[in-house]
Structures are given as structure tokens and as C-alpha cells.
Amino acid sequence: MGSFSKESLEQLRSRVDLVEVLNPYIKLQRSGASYKALCPFHEERSPSFMIQKGDSHYHCFGCGAHGDAIGFLMTHLRMSFVEAVETLAEKFQVQLEEVKGEQVPKGPPKALLKDALERSAEFYHFYLLHTLEGHAALDYLYSRGIDLNFIQTFELGLAPKNQGLLLRAMREHKFTDALLEEVGLYRSGREFFSDRITIPIRDAVGSVIGFSARKYKSDTFGGKYINTTETPLFKKSKVLFGLSYSRKTIAKERKALIVEGQFDALRLIRSGFDWTVAGQGTAFGEDHVKELIHLGIRQVYLAFDGDTAGQEATVKVGNLFSKEGVEVLVVLLHEKCDPDLVLMEKGPDEWKKMLESSVDYLTFLVAHLSKTIHVQTPAGKNELVLTIAKQIRSWDHPLMIHESLRKLARLTNTPESIIGAPEENVPQLYVRRSASVTFSQVDPDRILEADLLRWLLLVNDLSFVEIAENNLSLEHFRLSPARVLFAKICALRKEQKDIDLLSLAIDLESPDQQLFMAEVLQKKVNRERAYACFVETVQKMLERQWMHEREEIKIKIYSGSCSEAEVLELARKFDQIKRARPEVRGAKHDG
């Protein structure tokens, strides 16, 4: 990712209208020279969430939530800083200019690529609704219980059988063939999609980034579905289909429903289960898991098809989430059944019952493996237990491993001592397999300084800045971008008593500083323990400097370059520093 030029960020700041940004997510009511609403960050009956007319910040007088447009998108929709900036740029039609490093390949701006895909989605949708060829595709959709409102809501379309129609329409909008090839619409002199119903694939904020295309006639060449090939916008391993419709509910309720197919996801979302997403078929991987964990999920329902491929996908995806400590529930579907069919034939109430009767992942796993392992024999049962126990031990959370091994013992009627669950007094080290074995990639200084700055940026409490200024100086920071950011935060708090994240990004001098700020804002903070955690971070910064000063004196003493008098003076100074272990000044240590 590159950083953004100051000019484009300035232009974005001048266009952002906070009320317009918040309106789709909360119900704002005009009240004199301000707007008020029920706060989205805590439960309340009387509105205490306020925006003054013309102000760029909101404030809740109930829970103290405070921030700007970027802060709202990051907190409410759990976007990253960069996602929030790009979302605002799209909404207010500002073309962000990226300041790229030498190694970053140059290409058309993302906004232009997205514009081409939006236009193509409009073309396919029009062709489905208003042509003779489209009417045949409409008949197929209607036969599947997909009505006109559904088609219009999700902008389903049709790629013409005859080549050249899309190309001609796109050329009229001044899109070059090279650009259409860049976004996966044109390939080897031919339009990529032909004679298929198109389903727009959108990113997390609703921009079209590709298509999934389903054949509706048996004589159409190729498999049932084909997807856009990998492009600068569309990465199959990272895209969660349906997330733009479900992100808000997933972040709020901290749970997600995962299905295989696009029609499964859209039908569920339309039926009120707007916490549903899908991978591309059964290709659901670690990046998809990370995206949902970033949204804060604690529980996930897996509703893959009941066929062999779907069940194997359930085993794999359930393991990925369990490894991360997320509770996994499995919706049991018959072999020739999928969520789309359940909703079409029996309706949302039946699907709700199926969700309520879901089984936990370990129960599913034991039943699934028992179909191919003869568990009635000692050897078979031994194989089953060892296979599942080995899988459990590969997970990343010791308590999850311990409790799951105990549950496995109960499910298979096996003594816990044989499985190894009760070894509570033996410390175990569980190494994350995704982690690098090289220590050079872990920079404790970077982590510590980013943690400190994160508290200052994301918690609206002036006492935090006062404590930081009373205890820390620029010398306490070892990273140049961190030093710069700390100085600017302190200056902004003194002058404005508000931090505007966009203004702060504009004020940073170099791409490295912008990228560091984005890194700082990538993680969330636990606001319930904000004060205690912040003070603890300041304490760590002080102790790091304290130990560094002692270490420097020791190096001088043992260097052999000092006289005896100088060594004695250094030793006296070392003892003095050692006795003066630092403590955070001005903090309430009761938390």
C-alpha cells in the first residue's frame, strides 16, 4: 500500500460532510443548530449523540464516544484507517493520489478501475431487464424463486452471448481495451463473460471489484460458475462475498454465518440474516478468517452444502476458526440441500430452526470422521481419537486446546488421562504455525511505541496526553515516525483539544510516517480498560529507557577507554539510576 499525497487528502478533508457520512448508519434528527441521535456505541433510550452544525466531530454525552468521520468508520464498521480514507474518497468523489515507492508497480488508479466495473455492472443489469435474451434468463431466475426486487437490489445482470456488445458500450464511456483487460472483463481479444447471469462481487464498502457468472443453459461452455480472474482489485483468497451488506451486523453482533454460494448468501441476507458471507465456492482460507476476526467475531456458523465437498470444507474451515479461538457451530444440511433451497421451499422460519439446532464443531467432526473410520473396533477408535487430538493440539490457544481435548474425551467415551487433557501442571508452549521462525521481523520497540500512540489517538481523554507529556520526552522514542507522531499529537491536543485523523495524516511529512500511522490505527483498543492499560504502556516506556541508560553506562565501564576516576563516577551514576526505578507520575494507580 502506498501513502496518499497531501493535496488529495486536503481535497478530501474539504469535501467530507460528517452528517452525510453518518446518515446511512444512524438516525440523525435536526435540533436547532445541531443533530442528535441514539448513540450507536452504547444502549440508550434518549439521544445523547450530538453533532454541531458545520463541525467535523461527533460527541456522545452518555458514553463519551468522540471522533471524526474516519474515527466513526473505524469504530462502527471496524474499517482500517486506509479503508476509511478510501471509502470517504469514493463517497465524495475525490481521486486519491498515491505516493508510491520504487518497488510498487504503477497502473491505473483504483477509482478508474472501479468505475469501469460499476459501468459494466450497469450494462449487464440493463441487458438482463430490457432485452429479449435477458427475458430467457429472467425466466430461469423466476423459476428459482428470485423476484424482480431481489434482482434489482443486488444488481444481477446478464452477459450477452454475442461478443462485442459490452466492449462497444465501455468504449463509449472512454474505457480502453487495456483497462478492461486490467479489471478482468476482456481477455485474449474476447469478452471474458458470455451467455451467463452475472452477480457483482463487491468489496467491504460496496464497490464492484469483479463478477461471479452462472450459466443458466445446459449448452453454455464451461463450469456452473466462473469468476473474475485475479486483478489489482479482486483477490479470490481475500474477498468475502456479501460483506458489504453484512459488515455492520457482523461487527455489532460479533458473529457470522458462512455459506458456499453467492445465491445462498444473497437469499439469506434478503431474508433478514444480514450477517452472512461466502467465500468463492469452498475456497475459504486464512485471509477470510482474519478479515472476520478483525471485525471482532466470537462465534461462526458454517452452512456449507451437504455433499462431500461441502462437508470437507466444513472440516477445513471449522479448524481454521477453532485454531483462532472462535466458537464454531455447524448447520447440518442433507446431501442435496443448500441454504438457498431451504429458504425457497420452507422459508426463513425453518432456516432459523436449523440455526438453533446447529451442533458444535467437535461433535460434527467426530460424527463426520466416524463415517469413514470403523470406530467399533479398538484400532478404529484409536485412529479417530488420535487424529482429532492431533488436530486440536495444532490450535493456537492453550485453554481452547485443553477444553477441547476434555470434550473429545467425553464425546468418544475415552478417559481424559489417555488423551492427555488434564496435564494442568505441565507448562506447554504452543507455537503459532503462521509465525515466522526468524526473530528479525518482530520489533518490540515498534510494538511498544505503536501501542502508546494508539491510546493517544483512539481514546478521547486529555488526561492521557497530560500523563504522557509529564512522563515522556522525544528521547523515549526510538522510532523516528513515532517520535514525529507523538510531537504532533501533543501539539494538536494543546491547540484544538481534538484530533482529526485526516488532518493529522496530511500534516505528516513523509510516506513512512503516514504508513506508520496507518499501522498504529490498524489495531483496536479495549476502552473498558483504557486508563489502566495506557498507564501500563507508559510504565513500560519509562522502564525501557531506564534499562537502556543503565546498559549504556555498563558498556562504557567495560570498554576499557575510561580512567579509574571516570569508572568510579560511572559506577556511582549506575547505582543512582538503579535505585531510582521510574514510576508514572500523575496517574491514579487504582485504575
VOTORTI-56268 format. One record per residue (C-alpha): y, x, z; residue in one letter. Coordinates in steps of 0.5 Angstrom, whole numbers, always signed. Example, Ala and Ser with C-alpha at 12.3 -4.5 7.8 and 13.67 -1.06 7.14 Angstrom:
ATOM      Y      X      Z  drenmar
ATOM     -9    +25    +16        A
ATOM     -2    +27    +14        S
//
This chain:
ATOM      Y      X      Z  drenmar
ATOM     +0     +0     +0        M
ATOM     +7     +3     -2        G
ATOM    +13     +1     +2        S
ATOM    +19     -3     +0        F
ATOM    +26     -1     -3        S
ATOM    +32     -2     +2        K
ATOM    +35     -6     -4        E
ATOM    +29    -11     -5        S
ATOM    +29    -12     +3        L
ATOM    +36    -13     +3        E
ATOM    +36    -18     -2        Q
ATOM    +30    -22     +1        L
ATOM    +34    -22     +8        R
ATOM    +40    -25     +5        S
ATOM    +36    -31     +2        R
ATOM    +31    -32     +8        V
ATOM    +32    -39    +11        D
ATOM    +29    -40    +17        L
ATOM    +28    -47    +17        V
ATOM    +25    -48    +11        E
ATOM    +20    -42    +13        V
ATOM    +18    -46    +19        L
ATOM    +18    -53    +16        N
ATOM    +11    -54    +13        P
ATOM     +8    -52    +20        Y
ATOM    +12    -55    +25        I
ATOM    +16    -62    +25        K
ATOM    +24    -60    +26        L
ATOM    +29    -65    +28        Q
ATOM    +36    -64    +27        R
ATOM    +40    -65    +33        S
ATOM    +48    -63    +32        G
ATOM    +48    -56    +30        A
ATOM    +41    -54    +32        S
ATOM    +34    -56    +30        Y
ATOM    +29    -58    +35        K
ATOM    +21    -59    +35        A
ATOM    +15    -59    +40        L
ATOM    +13    -51    +41        C
ATOM     +7    -49    +36        P
ATOM     +6    -44    +41        F
ATOM     +4    -48    +48        H
ATOM     +3    -55    +49        E
ATOM     +9    -60    +51        E
ATOM    +11    -67    +50        R
ATOM    +18    -66    +50        S
ATOM    +21    -61    +45        P
ATOM    +24    -54    +47        S
ATOM    +23    -50    +41        F
ATOM    +30    -49    +38        M
ATOM    +34    -46    +32        I
ATOM    +41    -46    +32        Q
ATOM    +44    -48    +25        K
ATOM    +45    -41    +21        G
ATOM    +41    -37    +26        D
ATOM    +35    -32    +24        S
ATOM    +32    -33    +30        H
ATOM    +28    -39    +34        Y
ATOM    +27    -39    +41        H
ATOM    +23    -44    +46        C
ATOM    +26    -45    +53        F
ATOM    +19    -47    +55        G
ATOM    +14    -41    +54        C
ATOM    +20    -36    +52        G
ATOM    +17    -35    +45        A
ATOM    +22    -32    +40        H
ATOM    +23    -29    +34        G
ATOM    +25    -29    +26        D
ATOM    +21    -31    +20        A
ATOM    +17    -25    +20        I
ATOM    +15    -26    +27        G
ATOM    +13    -33    +26        F
ATOM     +9    -32    +20        L
ATOM     +5    -26    +24        M
ATOM     +4    -30    +31        T
ATOM     +3    -37    +28        H
ATOM     -1    -35    +22        L
ATOM     -3    -29    +24        R
ATOM     -1    -25    +18        M
ATOM     +0    -18    +18        S
ATOM     +7    -15    +17        F
ATOM     +6    -14    +10        V
ATOM     +3    -20     +8        E
ATOM     +9    -24    +12        A
ATOM    +14    -20     +8        V
ATOM    +10    -21     +1        E
ATOM    +10    -29     +3        T
ATOM    +17    -29     +4        L
ATOM    +19    -26     -2        A
ATOM    +14    -31     -6        E
ATOM    +17    -37     -3        K
ATOM    +25    -34     -4        F
ATOM    +23    -31    -11        Q
ATOM    +25    -24     -9        V
ATOM    +22    -19    -13        Q
ATOM    +20    -13     -8        L
ATOM    +20     -6    -11        E
ATOM    +15     -2     -8        E
ATOM    +17     +6     -7        V
ATOM    +10     +9     -9        K
ATOM     +7    +15     -7        G
ATOM     +5    +20    -12        E
ATOM     -2    +18    -12        Q
ATOM     -1    +11    -13        V
ATOM     -3     +8    -20        P
ATOM     +3     +5    -23        K
ATOM     +2     -2    -26        G
ATOM     +6     -9    -27        P
ATOM     +9    -12    -21        P
ATOM     +4    -16    -17        K
ATOM     +9    -22    -17        A
ATOM     +9    -22    -25        L
ATOM     +1    -22    -25        L
ATOM     +1    -28    -20        K
ATOM     +6    -31    -25        D
ATOM     +1    -30    -30        A
ATOM     -5    -33    -26        L
ATOM     +0    -39    -24        E
ATOM     +1    -41    -31        R
ATOM     -6    -40    -33        S
ATOM     -8    -45    -28        A
ATOM     -3    -50    -30        E
ATOM     -5    -49    -37        F
ATOM    -13    -50    -35        Y
ATOM    -11    -56    -31        H
ATOM     -7    -60    -36        F
ATOM    -12    -58    -41        Y
ATOM    -17    -62    -37        L
ATOM    -13    -68    -36        L
ATOM    -10    -69    -42        H
ATOM    -15    -67    -48        T
ATOM    -21    -70    -51        L
ATOM    -25    -64    -49        E
ATOM    -22    -65    -42        G
ATOM    -25    -72    -41        H
ATOM    -32    -70    -42        A
ATOM    -31    -65    -36        A
ATOM    -28    -71    -32        L
ATOM    -34    -75    -33        D
ATOM    -38    -69    -30        Y
ATOM    -33    -69    -24        L
ATOM    -33    -76    -23        Y
ATOM    -41    -76    -23        S
ATOM    -41    -71    -17        R
ATOM    -36    -76    -13        G
ATOM    -30    -72    -15        I
ATOM    -24    -76    -16        D
ATOM    -17    -75    -19        L
ATOM    -14    -74    -13        N
ATOM    -19    -68    -11        F
ATOM    -18    -65    -18        I
ATOM    -10    -65    -17        Q
ATOM    -10    -63    -10        T
ATOM    -14    -57    -12        F
ATOM    -11    -56    -19        E
ATOM    -18    -56    -22        L
ATOM    -18    -54    -30        G
ATOM    -22    -53    -36        L
ATOM    -22    -47    -40        A
ATOM    -23    -49    -48        P
ATOM    -29    -48    -52        K
ATOM    -25    -46    -57        N
ATOM    -22    -39    -57        Q
ATOM    -14    -37    -57        G
ATOM    -11    -44    -54        L
ATOM    -10    -40    -47        L
ATOM     -7    -34    -51        L
ATOM     -2    -38    -55        R
ATOM     +0    -41    -49        A
ATOM     +1    -35    -45        M
ATOM     +5    -31    -51        R
ATOM    +10    -37    -51        E
ATOM    +11    -35    -44        H
ATOM    +12    -28    -46        K
ATOM     +6    -25    -43        F
ATOM     +3    -19    -46        T
ATOM     -4    -19    -48        D
ATOM     -5    -12    -44        A
ATOM     -2    -16    -38        L
ATOM     -7    -22    -39        L
ATOM    -13    -17    -39        E
ATOM    -10    -14    -33        E
ATOM    -11    -20    -29        V
ATOM    -18    -22    -32        G
ATOM    -16    -27    -37        L
ATOM    -17    -23    -43        Y
ATOM    -23    -18    -45        R
ATOM    -25    -14    -51        S
ATOM    -21    -19    -56        G
ATOM    -23    -25    -53        R
ATOM    -21    -30    -47        E
ATOM    -25    -29    -41        F
ATOM    -27    -36    -39        F
ATOM    -29    -41    -44        S
ATOM    -32    -48    -44        D
ATOM    -32    -48    -36        R
ATOM    -29    -52    -31        I
ATOM    -24    -47    -27        T
ATOM    -23    -47    -20        I
ATOM    -17    -43    -18        P
ATOM    -18    -38    -13        I
ATOM    -12    -37     -8        R
ATOM    -10    -31     -3        D
ATOM     -9    -33     +4        A
ATOM     -2    -35     +3        V
ATOM     -4    -40     -3        G
ATOM     -2    -36     -9        S
ATOM     -7    -36    -15        V
ATOM    -11    -29    -16        I
ATOM    -17    -31    -20        G
ATOM    -22    -36    -22        F
ATOM    -29    -39    -21        S
ATOM    -31    -42    -27        A
ATOM    -37    -47    -27        R
ATOM    -41    -49    -33        K
ATOM    -42    -57    -34        Y
ATOM    -46    -57    -40        K
ATOM    -53    -54    -40        S
ATOM    -52    -51    -47        D
ATOM    -46    -46    -44        T
ATOM    -48    -39    -45        F
ATOM    -48    -35    -38        G
ATOM    -50    -37    -31        G
ATOM    -48    -43    -27        K
ATOM    -41    -40    -24        Y
ATOM    -37    -34    -27        I
ATOM    -32    -31    -23        N
ATOM    -26    -27    -25        T
ATOM    -27    -19    -25        T
ATOM    -24    -14    -20        E
ATOM    -17    -14    -22        T
ATOM    -11    -11    -18        P
ATOM    -10    -18    -14        L
ATOM    -18    -20    -14        F
ATOM    -23    -16    -10        K
ATOM    -29    -20     -9        K
ATOM    -31    -17     -3        S
ATOM    -24    -18     +1        K
ATOM    -23    -25     -2        V
ATOM    -24    -31     +3        L
ATOM    -24    -38     -2        F
ATOM    -21    -43     +2        G
ATOM    -17    -39     +7        L
ATOM    -10    -42     +4        S
ATOM    -12    -49     +6        Y
ATOM    -16    -47    +13        S
ATOM    -12    -41    +16        R
ATOM     -7    -45    +20        K
ATOM    -13    -49    +24        T
ATOM    -18    -43    +24        I
ATOM    -12    -39    +28        A
ATOM    -11    -45    +32        K
ATOM    -18    -47    +34        E
ATOM    -21    -40    +33        R
ATOM    -27    -42    +30        K
ATOM    -29    -42    +22        A
ATOM    -34    -46    +18        L
ATOM    -37    -41    +13        I
ATOM    -41    -44     +6        V
ATOM    -43    -41     +0        E
ATOM    -40    -45     -6        G
ATOM    -33    -47     -8        Q
ATOM    -34    -54     -8        F
ATOM    -38    -54     -2        D
ATOM    -31    -51     +1        A
ATOM    -26    -56     -2        L
ATOM    -30    -62     -1        R
ATOM    -31    -60     +7        L
ATOM    -23    -58     +7        I
ATOM    -21    -65     +4        R
ATOM    -26    -69     +9        S
ATOM    -22    -66    +15        G
ATOM    -26    -60    +16        F
ATOM    -20    -55    +14        D
ATOM    -23    -49    +18        W
ATOM    -28    -48    +12        T
ATOM    -28    -42     +8        V
ATOM    -33    -39     +3        A
ATOM    -35    -32     +0        G
ATOM    -36    -32     -7        Q
ATOM    -43    -34     -7        G
ATOM    -48    -31     -2        T
ATOM    -43    -24     -3        A
ATOM    -40    -25     +4        F
ATOM    -39    -18     +7        G
ATOM    -36    -14    +13        E
ATOM    -29    -14    +10        D
ATOM    -29    -22    +10        H
ATOM    -32    -22    +17        V
ATOM    -26    -17    +19        K
ATOM    -21    -22    +16        E
ATOM    -24    -28    +20        L
ATOM    -24    -23    +27        I
ATOM    -17    -21    +25        H
ATOM    -15    -29    +25        L
ATOM    -18    -29    +32        G
ATOM    -24    -33    +31        I
ATOM    -29    -33    +37        R
ATOM    -34    -38    +34        Q
ATOM    -37    -39    +27        V
ATOM    -41    -44    +24        Y
ATOM    -46    -42    +18        L
ATOM    -48    -47    +13        A
ATOM    -51    -44     +7        F
ATOM    -56    -47     +2        D
ATOM    -63    -49     +5        G
ATOM    -66    -45     -1        D
ATOM    -69    -38     +0        T
ATOM    -63    -34     -2        A
ATOM    -58    -38     +3        G
ATOM    -63    -37     +9        Q
ATOM    -63    -30     +7        E
ATOM    -55    -30     +7        A
ATOM    -55    -33    +14        T
ATOM    -59    -28    +17        V
ATOM    -55    -22    +14        K
ATOM    -48    -26    +15        V
ATOM    -50    -28    +22        G
ATOM    -52    -21    +24        N
ATOM    -45    -18    +22        L
ATOM    -41    -23    +26        F
ATOM    -46    -22    +32        S
ATOM    -45    -15    +32        K
ATOM    -38    -16    +33        E
ATOM    -39    -20    +39        G
ATOM    -37    -27    +35        V
ATOM    -42    -33    +37        E
ATOM    -46    -35    +31        V
ATOM    -48    -43    +30        L
ATOM    -53    -44    +24        V
ATOM    -53    -51    +21        V
ATOM    -60    -53    +19        L
ATOM    -60    -55    +12        L
ATOM    -66    -57     +8        H
ATOM    -68    -53     +2        E
ATOM    -65    -57     -4        K
ATOM    -59    -59     +0        C
ATOM    -52    -57     +1        D
ATOM    -45    -59     +5        P
ATOM    -43    -62     -2        D
ATOM    -49    -66     -3        L
ATOM    -49    -69     +5        V
ATOM    -41    -71     +4        L
ATOM    -42    -74     -3        M
ATOM    -49    -78     +0        E
ATOM    -48    -79     +7        K
ATOM    -40    -78     +9        G
ATOM    -36    -74    +14        P
ATOM    -39    -77    +20        D
ATOM    -46    -75    +18        E
ATOM    -44    -68    +17        W
ATOM    -40    -68    +24        K
ATOM    -47    -70    +27        K
ATOM    -50    -64    +23        M
ATOM    -45    -59    +26        L
ATOM    -46    -62    +33        E
ATOM    -54    -61    +32        S
ATOM    -53    -53    +30        S
ATOM    -57    -48    +33        V
ATOM    -55    -41    +36        D
ATOM    -57    -35    +31        Y
ATOM    -62    -32    +35        L
ATOM    -66    -39    +35        T
ATOM    -65    -39    +28        F
ATOM    -67    -32    +27        L
ATOM    -74    -33    +31        V
ATOM    -76    -39    +27        A
ATOM    -74    -36    +20        H
ATOM    -78    -30    +21        L
ATOM    -84    -34    +24        S
ATOM    -85    -37    +17        K
ATOM    -87    -30    +14        T
ATOM    -90    -27    +21        I
ATOM    -96    -29    +24        H
ATOM    -94    -30    +31        V
ATOM   -100    -33    +34        Q
ATOM   -103    -26    +34        T
ATOM   -101    -20    +38        P
ATOM   -100    -16    +33        A
ATOM    -95    -21    +29        G
ATOM    -92    -23    +36        K
ATOM    -91    -15    +37        N
ATOM    -88    -15    +30        E
ATOM    -83    -21    +31        L
ATOM    -80    -18    +38        V
ATOM    -79    -11    +36        L
ATOM    -76    -13    +29        T
ATOM    -71    -17    +32        I
ATOM    -70    -13    +38        A
ATOM    -68     -7    +34        K
ATOM    -63    -11    +30        Q
ATOM    -60    -13    +37        I
ATOM    -59     -6    +39        R
ATOM    -55     -4    +33        S
ATOM    -50     -9    +35        W
ATOM    -43     -6    +38        D
ATOM    -42    -10    +45        H
ATOM    -47     -8    +51        P
ATOM    -46    -14    +54        L
ATOM    -48    -18    +48        M
ATOM    -54    -14    +47        I
ATOM    -56    -15    +54        H
ATOM    -56    -22    +54        E
ATOM    -59    -23    +47        S
ATOM    -65    -19    +49        L
ATOM    -66    -23    +55        R
ATOM    -65    -29    +51        K
ATOM    -70    -26    +46        L
ATOM    -75    -25    +51        A
ATOM    -74    -33    +53        R
ATOM    -75    -35    +46        L
ATOM    -81    -31    +45        T
ATOM    -84    -32    +52        N
ATOM    -84    -25    +53        T
ATOM    -83    -21    +59        P
ATOM    -76    -18    +60        E
ATOM    -79    -12    +62        S
ATOM    -82    -11    +56        I
ATOM    -76    -12    +51        I
ATOM    -72     -7    +56        G
ATOM    -67    -12    +57        A
ATOM    -66    -11    +65        P
ATOM    -64     -4    +65        E
ATOM    -58     -5    +68        E
ATOM    -57     +1    +72        N
ATOM    -58     +6    +66        V
ATOM    -52     +7    +62        P
ATOM    -52     +6    +55        Q
ATOM    -48     +9    +49        L
ATOM    -47     +4    +43        Y
ATOM    -44     +8    +37        V
ATOM    -41     +3    +32        R
ATOM    -44     +5    +26        R
ATOM    -38     +4    +22        S
ATOM    -34     +9    +25        A
ATOM    -33    +16    +23        S
ATOM    -37    +22    +26        V
ATOM    -31    +26    +25        T
ATOM    -26    +26    +30        F
ATOM    -20    +28    +26        S
ATOM    -19    +21    +24        Q
ATOM    -18    +19    +31        V
ATOM    -11    +21    +33        D
ATOM    -10    +19    +41        P
ATOM     -2    +21    +40        D
ATOM     -1    +16    +35        R
ATOM     -5    +10    +38        I
ATOM     -1    +11    +45        L
ATOM     +6    +11    +41        E
ATOM     +4     +5    +37        A
ATOM     +2     +1    +43        D
ATOM     +8     +3    +47        L
ATOM    +12     +1    +41        L
ATOM     +8     -6    +39        R
ATOM    +10     -8    +46        W
ATOM    +17     -7    +45        L
ATOM    +17    -10    +38        L
ATOM    +13    -16    +39        L
ATOM    +15    -18    +47        V
ATOM    +22    -21    +47        N
ATOM    +24    -18    +54        D
ATOM    +30    -14    +55        L
ATOM    +27    -11    +62        S
ATOM    +21     -8    +57        F
ATOM    +27     -4    +54        V
ATOM    +30     -2    +60        E
ATOM    +24     +1    +63        I
ATOM    +22     +5    +57        A
ATOM    +29     +8    +57        E
ATOM    +29     +9    +64        N
ATOM    +23    +13    +64        N
ATOM    +22    +16    +57        L
ATOM    +26    +20    +52        S
ATOM    +25    +22    +45        L
ATOM    +22    +28    +48        E
ATOM    +16    +24    +50        H
ATOM    +14    +22    +43        F
ATOM    +10    +27    +39        R
ATOM    +10    +23    +32        L
ATOM    +17    +23    +28        S
ATOM    +16    +16    +26        P
ATOM    +15    +14    +33        A
ATOM    +21    +17    +35        R
ATOM    +26    +14    +30        V
ATOM    +23     +7    +31        L
ATOM    +24     +8    +39        F
ATOM    +31    +10    +38        A
ATOM    +33     +4    +33        K
ATOM    +29     -1    +38        I
ATOM    +33     +1    +44        C
ATOM    +40     +1    +40        A
ATOM    +38     -6    +37        L
ATOM    +37     -9    +44        R
ATOM    +43     -6    +46        K
ATOM    +47     -8    +41        E
ATOM    +44    -15    +39        Q
ATOM    +39    -17    +44        K
ATOM    +35    -19    +38        D
ATOM    +30    -15    +34        I
ATOM    +30    -18    +27        D
ATOM    +24    -14    +24        L
ATOM    +26    -15    +17        L
ATOM    +33    -11    +18        S
ATOM    +29     -6    +22        L
ATOM    +25     -5    +16        A
ATOM    +31     -4    +12        I
ATOM    +34     +1    +17        D
ATOM    +28     +6    +17        L
ATOM    +30    +12    +12        E
ATOM    +23    +14     +9        S
ATOM    +17    +10     +7        P
ATOM    +13    +14    +12        D
ATOM    +17    +10    +17        Q
ATOM    +16     +4    +14        Q
ATOM     +9     +5    +14        L
ATOM     +8     +7    +21        F
ATOM    +12     +0    +23        M
ATOM     +7     -4    +19        A
ATOM     +1     +0    +22        E
ATOM     +5     -2    +29        V
ATOM     +5     -9    +28        L
ATOM     -2    -10    +25        Q
ATOM     -5    -11    +32        K
ATOM     -3    -17    +36        K
ATOM     -1    -16    +44        V
ATOM     -4    -20    +50        N
ATOM     +2    -24    +52        R
ATOM     -1    -26    +58        E
ATOM     -2    -19    +61        R
ATOM     +4    -16    +57        A
ATOM     +8    -14    +63        Y
ATOM     +2    -10    +67        A
ATOM     +0     -7    +60        C
ATOM     +6     -5    +58        F
ATOM     +8     -1    +65        V
ATOM     +1     +2    +64        E
ATOM     +2     +4    +57        T
ATOM     +9     +8    +60        V
ATOM     +5    +11    +65        Q
ATOM     +0    +14    +60        K
ATOM     +6    +17    +56        M
ATOM     +9    +20    +62        L
ATOM     +2    +23    +64        E
ATOM     +1    +26    +58        R
ATOM     +8    +29    +58        Q
ATOM     +7    +32    +65        W
ATOM     +0    +35    +63        M
ATOM     +3    +38    +57        H
ATOM     +8    +41    +61        E
ATOM     +3    +44    +66        R
ATOM     -1    +46    +60        E
ATOM     +5    +50    +56        E
ATOM     +6    +54    +63        I
ATOM     -1    +56    +63        K
ATOM     -1    +58    +56        I
ATOM     +5    +63    +58        K
ATOM     +2    +65    +64        I
ATOM     -5    +67    +61        Y
ATOM     -1    +70    +54        S
ATOM     +0    +77    +57        G
ATOM     +7    +77    +55        S
ATOM    +11    +76    +62        C
ATOM    +13    +80    +67        S
ATOM    +10    +80    +74        E
ATOM    +16    +76    +77        A
ATOM    +16    +72    +71        E
ATOM     +9    +70    +72        V
ATOM    +10    +68    +79        L
ATOM    +16    +64    +77        E
ATOM    +12    +60    +72        L
ATOM     +6    +59    +78        A
ATOM    +12    +56    +82        R
ATOM    +14    +52    +77        K
ATOM     +7    +50    +75        F
ATOM     +5    +48    +83        D
ATOM    +12    +44    +83        Q
ATOM    +10    +40    +77        I
ATOM     +3    +39    +79        K
ATOM     +6    +36    +86        R
ATOM    +11    +31    +82        A
ATOM     +6    +27    +79        R
ATOM    +10    +22    +75        P
ATOM    +11    +14    +76        E
ATOM    +14     +9    +72        V
ATOM    +21     +8    +75        R
ATOM    +24     +1    +76        G
ATOM    +17     -3    +75        A
ATOM    +14     -9    +79        K
ATOM     +8     -6    +80        H
ATOM     +5    -12    +83        D
ATOM     +5    -14    +75        G
//
